Amino acid sequence: MALAIAAAACASGSRFERTRPREVLVEVLPRSAEVLLDGKPVGRGPGTFPAASRDLGGHTVAFRAPGFVPEELVLPAGDVAGARLGAALRPEGFPGPPLDLEDAPGLAAAAEFLGDQGDAADARDYAERAAMVDPRLAEAHRALGDARARLGDGAGAAESWGEYLRLAPAAEDAAAVEARIEQARSGGGDPAAR
């Protein structure tokens, strides 16, 4: 499932109970996704929303964005203040498995798919998350380089592609990626073009 919820670190009744945040932290990809609580908008993208009552159990949090498959999560019974909710929405038409914010290979594949569909900004965000989750995943760095190049960030693209080659020096596309790095450094054309 593409959604995740993590409980707050503070145990109920502890001396830290009074300091628990009275809000719920939301992490979502794409960053433009609308977050709804029981059908009412609470914001867009990552952020927080108030945990207005001690028991939000049974309420539904939904995530939606144009071009992505919407997701819903029913909150568990009990106090969810300080909890973290997460969703990585699946791009429409994406052939891979369901996405998860902690699934670096899936996020990297979605980033490549989004980039190929012309959505460089969301591709960058998915690839950045993949590289953060697993910094050793070469494909995340290649996808990040491609997205950065499409966004006009040649230096960032070259850096990401360099990391890709450091992690996968014998990759089948190593020579082509090396050429893209040189093109990005020289400022010529769209080095993400394959």
C-alpha positions in Angstrom: 0.0 0.0 0.0 1.3 3.5 -0.8 0.3 5.0 2.5 2.0 4.8 5.8 1.3 6.0 9.3 3.9 6.2 12.1 2.9 6.6 15.8 4.3 9.4 17.9 7.5 8.6 19.8 6.1 9.8 23.1 4.4 7.2 25.2 1.0 8.1 26.6 1.2 9.3 30.1 4.9 10.2 30.0 6.3 13.4 31.4 6.6 14.5 27.7 2.9 14.1 27.1 2.3 17.9 27.6 4.9 18.7 24.9 3.5 16.4 22.2 2.6 18.4 19.1 -1.1 18.8 18.6 -0.8 18.3 14.9 -0.2 15.5 12.4 2.8 15.6 10.1 2.1 14.8 6.4 4.7 13.7 3.9 3.4 13.3 0.4 4.6 13.0 -3.2 3.9 14.8 -5.4 4.5 17.9 -3.4 1.5 19.5 -5.2 -0.9 16.9 -3.8 -4.0 18.1 -2.0 -4.5 16.7 1.5 -8.1 16.3 2.7 -9.5 15.3 6.1 -13.0 13.9 5.8 -13.3 15.5 2.4 -12.3 18.9 3.6 -9.0 20.4 2.3 -6.3 20.9 5.0 -3.5 21.9 2.7 -1.2 20.9 -0.2 2.0 18.9 -0.1 4.1 18.1 2.9 3.1 19.9 6.1 1.0 19.6 9.1 -2.7 19.8 10.1 -4.2 20.2 13.5 -5.2 17.2 15.6 -8.3 19.0 16.9 -9.5 16.2 19.1 -7.9 13.6 21.3 -9.4 10.9 19.1 -9.3 11.3 15.3 -9.8 7.5 14.8 -12.2 6.6 12.0 -11.5 9.8 10.1 -10.2 9.6 6.5 -7.2 11.4 5.1 -7.1 11.6 1.3 -4.4 12.6 -1.1 -5.0 13.6 -4.7 -3.3 15.4 -7.5 -4.0 15.7 -11.2 -2.2 12.9 -13.2 -1.9 10.7 -10.1 -4.0 7.9 -8.6 -5.6 9.2 -5.4 -5.1 7.4 -2.1 -7.0 7.3 1.2 -6.0 6.4 4.7 -8.4 5.7 7.6 -6.7 7.0 10.8 -6.5 4.5 13.6 -8.5 4.9 16.8 -6.7 6.9 19.6 -4.8 10.1 19.8 -2.9 10.8 16.5 -1.4 14.1 17.6 2.3 13.9 16.7 1.8 11.1 14.2 3.3 11.1 10.7 1.3 10.2 7.6 2.9 9.5 4.3 1.8 8.8 0.8 3.7 8.4 -2.5 1.0 8.7 -5.2 1.3 6.5 -8.2 1.5 8.4 -11.5 -1.4 7.5 -13.8 -0.2 4.9 -16.3 2.9 4.0 -14.2 3.5 0.3 -14.9 5.4 -0.5 -11.7 4.2 -1.8 -8.4 2.4 0.4 -5.8 4.6 3.1 -4.4 5.8 3.7 -0.8 7.8 6.7 0.6 10.4 4.2 1.8 10.7 2.2 -1.5 13.7 3.8 -3.1 13.7 1.5 -6.3 10.0 2.2 -6.8 10.4 5.9 -6.3 13.4 6.0 -8.7 11.4 4.1 -11.4 8.4 6.5 -10.9 10.9 9.4 -11.3 12.1 8.1 -14.6 8.5 7.5 -15.7 7.5 11.1 -14.7 10.5 12.5 -16.5 9.7 10.6 -19.7 6.2 12.0 -19.4 7.6 15.5 -19.3 7.0 16.1 -15.6 10.5 17.1 -14.6 9.6 18.8 -11.3 7.8 15.8 -9.9 10.5 13.5 -11.3 13.1 15.5 -9.4 11.1 15.2 -6.1 10.5 11.5 -6.5 14.2 11.0 -7.4 15.4 13.1 -4.4 13.3 11.1 -2.1 14.6 7.8 -3.6 18.2 9.0 -3.2 17.5 10.1 0.4 16.0 6.7 1.3 18.8 4.8 -0.3 21.9 6.9 -1.1 23.6 3.8 -2.6 20.8 3.3 -5.2 22.5 4.3 -8.5 19.2 4.5 -10.4 18.0 7.2 -8.1 21.0 9.4 -8.9 20.6 8.8 -12.6 16.9 9.8 -12.5 17.8 12.8 -10.4 20.4 13.9 -12.9 17.9 13.5 -15.8 15.3 15.5 -13.9 17.7 18.3 -13.0 18.9 18.5 -16.6 15.3 18.9 -17.8 14.9 21.7 -15.3 17.9 23.5 -16.6 20.2 22.7 -13.7 23.3 21.4 -15.6 25.6 21.6 -12.6 23.2 19.6 -10.4 22.6 17.1 -13.3 26.3 16.6 -13.7 26.7 16.0 -10.0 23.9 13.5 -9.8 25.1 11.6 -12.9 28.7 11.6 -11.5 27.3 9.9 -8.3 25.5 7.4 -10.6 28.7 6.5 -12.3 30.6 6.3 -9.0 28.0 3.8 -7.8 27.6 1.9 -11.1 30.9 2.3 -13.0 30.2 -0.7 -15.2 26.6 0.4 -16.1 25.6 -0.3 -19.7 24.9 3.4 -20.3 28.1 4.6 -18.6 29.6 6.1 -21.8 26.3 7.9 -22.7 26.0 9.3 -19.1 29.7 10.4 -19.2 28.9 12.3 -22.5 25.8 13.9 -20.8 28.0 15.0 -17.9 30.4 16.7 -20.4 27.5 18.3 -22.3 26.0 19.6 -19.0 29.3 21.0 -17.9 29.8 22.8 -21.2 26.3 24.2 -21.1 25.3 22.7 -24.4 21.7 21.5 -25.2 19.5 19.2 -23.2 21.9 16.6 -21.7 18.9 14.6 -20.4 17.9 13.7 -24.0 18.5 10.1 -24.5 
